[in-house]
């Protein structure tokens, strides 16, 4: 197994650790610790793709597993945010519907020997999810410490950031599904 694929697997393994830390409500500074773990996972996403492209280590496993690892990490964060009133259930529904649709198309393509990699919109969507998630976790840490001003509407800001991600999710899913129509045979 090459280095980019190992980094992808590390991101998958980081996800339950991230989730356990952020859900452990007795852990001091849990949101800050979770943010660090999430950043490590996000860096592996950046590195695996960069290394794979630079050293021509792109594999079919990487093309399929990399987006899955991203979805595991970002969905875990969204679920935590929803639990804390920081994310609308509609945002999660939009994100999951897009992921199920794109994954279904990838499976159909794979059964036909075609691999459809993520497009630029998918990368923009993933970056926005990761950056906004980190920002929300850091703010949640300060909020839990009582360091945010009482007038600061943290849940509103969090939801605005995540709705931006939801819009990018719709765009990325639509462009992916549109591009796939010419690459796979839906009649089989």
C-alpha atoms as an extended CHARMM CRD file, in Angstrom:
* protein
*
       188  EXT
         1         1  UNK       CA              0.0000000000        0.0000000000        0.0000000000  PROA      1               0.0000000000
         2         2  UNK       CA              1.4110000000        3.3740000000       -0.9660000000  PROA      2               0.0000000000
         3         3  UNK       CA              1.7680000000        6.4320000000        1.2920000000  PROA      3               0.0000000000
         4         4  UNK       CA             -1.2830000000        8.3580000000        0.0120000000  PROA      4               0.0000000000
         5         5  UNK       CA             -3.5200000000        5.3470000000        0.6700000000  PROA      5               0.0000000000
         6         6  UNK       CA             -2.0250000000        4.9370000000        4.1560000000  PROA      6               0.0000000000
         7         7  UNK       CA             -2.8340000000        8.5970000000        4.8630000000  PROA      7               0.0000000000
         8         8  UNK       CA             -6.4080000000        7.9920000000        3.7140000000  PROA      8               0.0000000000
         9         9  UNK       CA             -6.7200000000        5.0310000000        6.0890000000  PROA      9               0.0000000000
        10        10  UNK       CA             -5.2560000000        7.1380000000        8.9250000000  PROA      10              0.0000000000
        11        11  UNK       CA             -8.0070000000        9.7150000000        8.2920000000  PROA      11              0.0000000000
        12        12  UNK       CA            -10.6040000000        6.9440000000        8.5560000000  PROA      12              0.0000000000
        13        13  UNK       CA             -9.0930000000        5.7900000000       11.8600000000  PROA      13              0.0000000000
        14        14  UNK       CA             -8.9050000000        9.3460000000       13.2170000000  PROA      14              0.0000000000
        15        15  UNK       CA            -12.6580000000        9.8340000000       12.7820000000  PROA      15              0.0000000000
        16        16  UNK       CA            -13.8650000000        7.6750000000       15.7180000000  PROA      16              0.0000000000
        17        17  UNK       CA            -11.1190000000        9.1550000000       17.9180000000  PROA      17              0.0000000000
        18        18  UNK       CA            -12.2990000000       12.6560000000       16.9930000000  PROA      18              0.0000000000
        19        19  UNK       CA            -15.8900000000       11.6770000000       17.7470000000  PROA      19              0.0000000000
        20        20  UNK       CA            -15.0250000000       10.0930000000       21.1140000000  PROA      20              0.0000000000
        21        21  UNK       CA            -13.0810000000       13.1810000000       22.2170000000  PROA      21              0.0000000000
        22        22  UNK       CA            -15.7070000000       15.7200000000       21.2130000000  PROA      22              0.0000000000
        23        23  UNK       CA            -18.5510000000       13.7020000000       22.7720000000  PROA      23              0.0000000000
        24        24  UNK       CA            -16.7090000000       13.2000000000       26.0850000000  PROA      24              0.0000000000
        25        25  UNK       CA            -18.3870000000       16.0840000000       27.9120000000  PROA      25              0.0000000000
        26        26  UNK       CA            -16.2360000000       15.6980000000       31.0530000000  PROA      26              0.0000000000
        27        27  UNK       CA            -13.0040000000       16.1890000000       29.0740000000  PROA      27              0.0000000000
        28        28  UNK       CA            -11.5790000000       19.6820000000       29.6230000000  PROA      28              0.0000000000
        29        29  UNK       CA            -10.9420000000       21.5750000000       26.3760000000  PROA      29              0.0000000000
        30        30  UNK       CA            -12.5980000000       18.8040000000       24.3800000000  PROA      30              0.0000000000
        31        31  UNK       CA            -13.5150000000       21.0750000000       21.4660000000  PROA      31              0.0000000000
        32        32  UNK       CA             -9.9430000000       22.3570000000       21.1880000000  PROA      32              0.0000000000
        33        33  UNK       CA             -8.5480000000       18.8070000000       21.3340000000  PROA      33              0.0000000000
        34        34  UNK       CA            -11.1450000000       17.6800000000       18.7830000000  PROA      34              0.0000000000
        35        35  UNK       CA            -10.1690000000       20.6130000000       16.5390000000  PROA      35              0.0000000000
        36        36  UNK       CA             -6.5260000000       19.4870000000       16.6330000000  PROA      36              0.0000000000
        37        37  UNK       CA             -7.5240000000       15.9150000000       15.7490000000  PROA      37              0.0000000000
        38        38  UNK       CA             -9.7720000000       17.2380000000       12.9720000000  PROA      38              0.0000000000
        39        39  UNK       CA             -6.9230000000       19.3910000000       11.6530000000  PROA      39              0.0000000000
        40        40  UNK       CA             -4.6560000000       16.3280000000       11.5520000000  PROA      40              0.0000000000
        41        41  UNK       CA             -7.3390000000       14.4950000000        9.5710000000  PROA      41              0.0000000000
        42        42  UNK       CA             -7.7170000000       17.4750000000        7.2300000000  PROA      42              0.0000000000
        43        43  UNK       CA             -3.9580000000       17.6640000000        6.6660000000  PROA      43              0.0000000000
        44        44  UNK       CA             -3.8850000000       13.9830000000        5.6970000000  PROA      44              0.0000000000
        45        45  UNK       CA             -6.5260000000       14.8100000000        3.0780000000  PROA      45              0.0000000000
        46        46  UNK       CA             -4.3700000000       17.5810000000        1.6580000000  PROA      46              0.0000000000
        47        47  UNK       CA             -1.1970000000       15.4620000000        1.7250000000  PROA      47              0.0000000000
        48        48  UNK       CA             -2.5750000000       12.2260000000        0.2860000000  PROA      48              0.0000000000
        49        49  UNK       CA             -3.8310000000       13.8910000000       -2.8810000000  PROA      49              0.0000000000
        50        50  UNK       CA             -0.7600000000       16.0540000000       -3.3030000000  PROA      50              0.0000000000
        51        51  UNK       CA              1.6520000000       13.1370000000       -2.8480000000  PROA      51              0.0000000000
        52        52  UNK       CA             -0.3990000000       10.8740000000       -5.1230000000  PROA      52              0.0000000000
        53        53  UNK       CA             -0.4110000000       13.4320000000       -7.9480000000  PROA      53              0.0000000000
        54        54  UNK       CA              3.2340000000       14.4870000000       -7.5340000000  PROA      54              0.0000000000
        55        55  UNK       CA              4.6170000000       10.9350000000       -7.4900000000  PROA      55              0.0000000000
        56        56  UNK       CA              2.0510000000        9.3700000000       -9.8300000000  PROA      56              0.0000000000
        57        57  UNK       CA              0.6780000000        7.1710000000       -7.0370000000  PROA      57              0.0000000000
        58        58  UNK       CA             -2.9800000000        7.6010000000       -7.9530000000  PROA      58              0.0000000000
        59        59  UNK       CA             -4.8600000000        4.3390000000       -7.4620000000  PROA      59              0.0000000000
        60        60  UNK       CA             -8.4610000000        3.2630000000       -7.8920000000  PROA      60              0.0000000000
        61        61  UNK       CA             -8.5120000000        2.5450000000       -4.1490000000  PROA      61              0.0000000000
        62        62  UNK       CA             -7.4260000000        6.1170000000       -3.4590000000  PROA      62              0.0000000000
        63        63  UNK       CA             -9.9860000000        7.5830000000       -5.8470000000  PROA      63              0.0000000000
        64        64  UNK       CA            -12.7640000000        5.7520000000       -4.0140000000  PROA      64              0.0000000000
        65        65  UNK       CA            -11.4550000000        5.6680000000       -0.4270000000  PROA      65              0.0000000000
        66        66  UNK       CA            -10.2500000000        9.2870000000       -0.2290000000  PROA      66              0.0000000000
        67        67  UNK       CA            -13.7370000000       10.8050000000       -0.6730000000  PROA      67              0.0000000000
        68        68  UNK       CA            -15.1400000000        8.1930000000        1.7360000000  PROA      68              0.0000000000
        69        69  UNK       CA            -12.5940000000        9.1630000000        4.4120000000  PROA      69              0.0000000000
        70        70  UNK       CA            -13.5000000000       12.8380000000        3.9070000000  PROA      70              0.0000000000
        71        71  UNK       CA            -17.1990000000       12.0390000000        4.3050000000  PROA      71              0.0000000000
        72        72  UNK       CA            -16.5850000000       10.0560000000        7.4900000000  PROA      72              0.0000000000
        73        73  UNK       CA            -14.6840000000       12.9090000000        9.1250000000  PROA      73              0.0000000000
        74        74  UNK       CA            -16.9080000000       15.7790000000        8.0040000000  PROA      74              0.0000000000
        75        75  UNK       CA            -20.1650000000       13.9240000000        8.7030000000  PROA      75              0.0000000000
        76        76  UNK       CA            -18.9730000000       13.1130000000       12.2230000000  PROA      76              0.0000000000
        77        77  UNK       CA            -18.4150000000       16.8370000000       12.8160000000  PROA      77              0.0000000000
        78        78  UNK       CA            -21.8380000000       17.7480000000       11.4090000000  PROA      78              0.0000000000
        79        79  UNK       CA            -23.5550000000       15.2360000000       13.6770000000  PROA      79              0.0000000000
        80        80  UNK       CA            -21.7700000000       16.6560000000       16.7270000000  PROA      80              0.0000000000
        81        81  UNK       CA            -22.7560000000       20.1710000000       15.6900000000  PROA      81              0.0000000000
        82        82  UNK       CA            -26.3750000000       19.1040000000       15.2960000000  PROA      82              0.0000000000
        83        83  UNK       CA            -26.3210000000       17.5500000000       18.7630000000  PROA      83              0.0000000000
        84        84  UNK       CA            -25.1780000000       20.9060000000       20.1710000000  PROA      84              0.0000000000
        85        85  UNK       CA            -27.7180000000       22.9800000000       18.2290000000  PROA      85              0.0000000000
        86        86  UNK       CA            -25.0630000000       24.3460000000       15.8840000000  PROA      86              0.0000000000
        87        87  UNK       CA            -26.2470000000       22.7020000000       12.6540000000  PROA      87              0.0000000000
        88        88  UNK       CA            -29.6490000000       22.3700000000       11.0470000000  PROA      88              0.0000000000
        89        89  UNK       CA            -30.8270000000       18.8380000000       10.3700000000  PROA      89              0.0000000000
        90        90  UNK       CA            -31.5520000000       20.0530000000        6.8210000000  PROA      90              0.0000000000
        91        91  UNK       CA            -27.8660000000       20.7470000000        6.2440000000  PROA      91              0.0000000000
        92        92  UNK       CA            -27.0470000000       17.1870000000        7.2560000000  PROA      92              0.0000000000
        93        93  UNK       CA            -29.8430000000       15.8270000000        5.0680000000  PROA      93              0.0000000000
        94        94  UNK       CA            -28.5270000000       17.7730000000        2.0530000000  PROA      94              0.0000000000
        95        95  UNK       CA            -24.9530000000       16.6240000000        2.6700000000  PROA      95              0.0000000000
        96        96  UNK       CA            -25.9420000000       12.9730000000        3.1770000000  PROA      96              0.0000000000
        97        97  UNK       CA            -28.2990000000       12.9230000000        0.1740000000  PROA      97              0.0000000000
        98        98  UNK       CA            -25.5080000000       14.2660000000       -2.0240000000  PROA      98              0.0000000000
        99        99  UNK       CA            -23.0300000000       11.7430000000       -0.6310000000  PROA      99              0.0000000000
       100       100  UNK       CA            -25.4120000000        8.8070000000       -1.1520000000  PROA      100             0.0000000000
       101       101  UNK       CA            -26.1780000000        9.9390000000       -4.7120000000  PROA      101             0.0000000000
       102       102  UNK       CA            -22.5170000000       10.4110000000       -5.6470000000  PROA      102             0.0000000000
       103       103  UNK       CA            -21.4820000000        7.1570000000       -3.9650000000  PROA      103             0.0000000000
       104       104  UNK       CA            -24.2250000000        5.2930000000       -5.8390000000  PROA      104             0.0000000000
       105       105  UNK       CA            -22.9810000000        6.7030000000       -9.1330000000  PROA      105             0.0000000000
       106       106  UNK       CA            -19.4090000000        5.7520000000       -8.1970000000  PROA      106             0.0000000000
       107       107  UNK       CA            -20.5260000000        2.1810000000       -7.4760000000  PROA      107             0.0000000000
       108       108  UNK       CA            -22.3510000000        1.9140000000      -10.7980000000  PROA      108             0.0000000000
       109       109  UNK       CA            -19.3080000000        3.3510000000      -12.5650000000  PROA      109             0.0000000000
       110       110  UNK       CA            -17.0010000000        0.9680000000      -10.7350000000  PROA      110             0.0000000000
       111       111  UNK       CA            -19.1220000000       -2.0210000000      -11.7710000000  PROA      111             0.0000000000
       112       112  UNK       CA            -18.5670000000       -0.8970000000      -15.3600000000  PROA      112             0.0000000000
       113       113  UNK       CA            -14.8160000000       -0.4730000000      -14.9070000000  PROA      113             0.0000000000
       114       114  UNK       CA            -15.0300000000        3.3270000000      -14.7980000000  PROA      114             0.0000000000
       115       115  UNK       CA            -13.6420000000        5.4810000000      -12.0120000000  PROA      115             0.0000000000
       116       116  UNK       CA            -15.0380000000        8.9980000000      -11.7840000000  PROA      116             0.0000000000
       117       117  UNK       CA            -12.7860000000       11.1270000000       -9.5740000000  PROA      117             0.0000000000
       118       118  UNK       CA            -13.9800000000       14.0500000000       -7.4770000000  PROA      118             0.0000000000
       119       119  UNK       CA            -14.3580000000       17.3290000000       -9.3450000000  PROA      119             0.0000000000
       120       120  UNK       CA            -13.2080000000       20.8200000000       -8.3160000000  PROA      120             0.0000000000
       121       121  UNK       CA            -16.5990000000       21.6170000000       -6.7580000000  PROA      121             0.0000000000
       122       122  UNK       CA            -16.2990000000       18.5180000000       -4.5910000000  PROA      122             0.0000000000
       123       123  UNK       CA            -12.8920000000       19.6780000000       -3.4200000000  PROA      123             0.0000000000
       124       124  UNK       CA            -14.1990000000       23.1850000000       -2.6860000000  PROA      124             0.0000000000
       125       125  UNK       CA            -17.1060000000       21.6590000000       -0.7620000000  PROA      125             0.0000000000
       126       126  UNK       CA            -14.7620000000       19.4650000000        1.2820000000  PROA      126             0.0000000000
       127       127  UNK       CA            -12.3820000000       22.3440000000        2.0300000000  PROA      127             0.0000000000
       128       128  UNK       CA            -15.2620000000       24.5660000000        3.1490000000  PROA      128             0.0000000000
       129       129  UNK       CA            -16.6270000000       21.8030000000        5.3820000000  PROA      129             0.0000000000
       130       130  UNK       CA            -13.2210000000       21.2590000000        6.9590000000  PROA      130             0.0000000000
       131       131  UNK       CA            -12.3520000000       24.9360000000        7.4530000000  PROA      131             0.0000000000
       132       132  UNK       CA            -15.8040000000       25.8260000000        8.7930000000  PROA      132             0.0000000000
       133       133  UNK       CA            -15.8160000000       22.7690000000       11.0710000000  PROA      133             0.0000000000
       134       134  UNK       CA            -12.4650000000       23.7660000000       12.5640000000  PROA      134             0.0000000000
       135       135  UNK       CA            -13.6840000000       27.3450000000       13.0950000000  PROA      135             0.0000000000
       136       136  UNK       CA            -16.8970000000       26.1040000000       14.7310000000  PROA      136             0.0000000000
       137       137  UNK       CA            -14.9830000000       23.7560000000       17.0490000000  PROA      137             0.0000000000
       138       138  UNK       CA            -12.6240000000       26.5220000000       18.1370000000  PROA      138             0.0000000000
       139       139  UNK       CA            -15.5660000000       28.8560000000       18.7760000000  PROA      139             0.0000000000
       140       140  UNK       CA            -17.3660000000       26.0290000000       20.6250000000  PROA      140             0.0000000000
       141       141  UNK       CA            -14.3070000000       25.6560000000       22.8430000000  PROA      141             0.0000000000
       142       142  UNK       CA            -14.3490000000       29.3510000000       23.6820000000  PROA      142             0.0000000000
       143       143  UNK       CA            -18.1160000000       29.2100000000       24.1590000000  PROA      143             0.0000000000
       144       144  UNK       CA            -17.8140000000       26.2880000000       26.5700000000  PROA      144             0.0000000000
       145       145  UNK       CA            -15.2490000000       28.2930000000       28.5670000000  PROA      145             0.0000000000
       146       146  UNK       CA            -17.6220000000       31.2730000000       28.6620000000  PROA      146             0.0000000000
       147       147  UNK       CA            -15.1860000000       33.4030000000       26.6860000000  PROA      147             0.0000000000
       148       148  UNK       CA            -17.5890000000       34.5610000000       23.9630000000  PROA      148             0.0000000000
       149       149  UNK       CA            -19.5620000000       37.7740000000       24.5230000000  PROA      149             0.0000000000
       150       150  UNK       CA            -23.1520000000       37.1830000000       25.6320000000  PROA      150             0.0000000000
       151       151  UNK       CA            -24.4000000000       39.1080000000       22.5900000000  PROA      151             0.0000000000
       152       152  UNK       CA            -22.5100000000       36.8310000000       20.1730000000  PROA      152             0.0000000000
       153       153  UNK       CA            -24.9930000000       34.5090000000       18.4520000000  PROA      153             0.0000000000
       154       154  UNK       CA            -22.7060000000       31.5180000000       17.9990000000  PROA      154             0.0000000000
       155       155  UNK       CA            -25.4200000000       29.0560000000       16.8400000000  PROA      155             0.0000000000
       156       156  UNK       CA            -26.5100000000       31.5280000000       14.1450000000  PROA      156             0.0000000000
       157       157  UNK       CA            -22.9530000000       31.9740000000       12.8370000000  PROA      157             0.0000000000
       158       158  UNK       CA            -22.4020000000       28.2130000000       12.8630000000  PROA      158             0.0000000000
       159       159  UNK       CA            -25.5940000000       27.5990000000       10.9070000000  PROA      159             0.0000000000
       160       160  UNK       CA            -24.7340000000       30.3010000000        8.3440000000  PROA      160             0.0000000000
       161       161  UNK       CA            -21.3190000000       28.7120000000        7.7240000000  PROA      161             0.0000000000
       162       162  UNK       CA            -22.8430000000       25.2560000000        7.4020000000  PROA      162             0.0000000000
       163       163  UNK       CA            -25.5860000000       26.4790000000        5.0450000000  PROA      163             0.0000000000
       164       164  UNK       CA            -22.8220000000       27.8570000000        2.8070000000  PROA      164             0.0000000000
       165       165  UNK       CA            -21.3710000000       24.3520000000        2.8160000000  PROA      165             0.0000000000
       166       166  UNK       CA            -24.8170000000       22.9140000000        2.0070000000  PROA      166             0.0000000000
       167       167  UNK       CA            -25.0980000000       25.1650000000       -1.0650000000  PROA      167             0.0000000000
       168       168  UNK       CA            -21.6150000000       24.0950000000       -2.2000000000  PROA      168             0.0000000000
       169       169  UNK       CA            -22.6760000000       20.4920000000       -1.5790000000  PROA      169             0.0000000000
       170       170  UNK       CA            -25.6560000000       20.8780000000       -3.9120000000  PROA      170             0.0000000000
       171       171  UNK       CA            -23.4760000000       22.4610000000       -6.6110000000  PROA      171             0.0000000000
       172       172  UNK       CA            -20.7590000000       19.8140000000       -6.3140000000  PROA      172             0.0000000000
       173       173  UNK       CA            -23.2730000000       16.9480000000       -6.3660000000  PROA      173             0.0000000000
       174       174  UNK       CA            -25.0830000000       18.3840000000       -9.3640000000  PROA      174             0.0000000000
       175       175  UNK       CA            -21.9040000000       18.8950000000      -11.3710000000  PROA      175             0.0000000000
       176       176  UNK       CA            -20.6670000000       15.3950000000      -10.4780000000  PROA      176             0.0000000000
       177       177  UNK       CA            -23.9340000000       13.7490000000      -11.4980000000  PROA      177             0.0000000000
       178       178  UNK       CA            -24.0590000000       15.8170000000      -14.6950000000  PROA      178             0.0000000000
       179       179  UNK       CA            -20.4970000000       14.8200000000      -15.6310000000  PROA      179             0.0000000000
       180       180  UNK       CA            -21.1620000000       11.1430000000      -14.9070000000  PROA      180             0.0000000000
       181       181  UNK       CA            -24.0010000000       10.8680000000      -17.4230000000  PROA      181             0.0000000000
       182       182  UNK       CA            -21.5490000000       10.6090000000      -20.3410000000  PROA      182             0.0000000000
       183       183  UNK       CA            -19.1320000000        8.2250000000      -18.5950000000  PROA      183             0.0000000000
       184       184  UNK       CA            -21.3810000000        5.3700000000      -17.5010000000  PROA      184             0.0000000000
       185       185  UNK       CA            -24.2040000000        3.3900000000      -19.0390000000  PROA      185             0.0000000000
       186       186  UNK       CA            -27.2910000000        3.6740000000      -16.8420000000  PROA      186             0.0000000000
       187       187  UNK       CA            -29.1880000000        1.0710000000      -18.8840000000  PROA      187             0.0000000000
       188       188  UNK       CA            -27.1080000000       -1.8340000000      -17.5350000000  PROA      188             0.0000000000
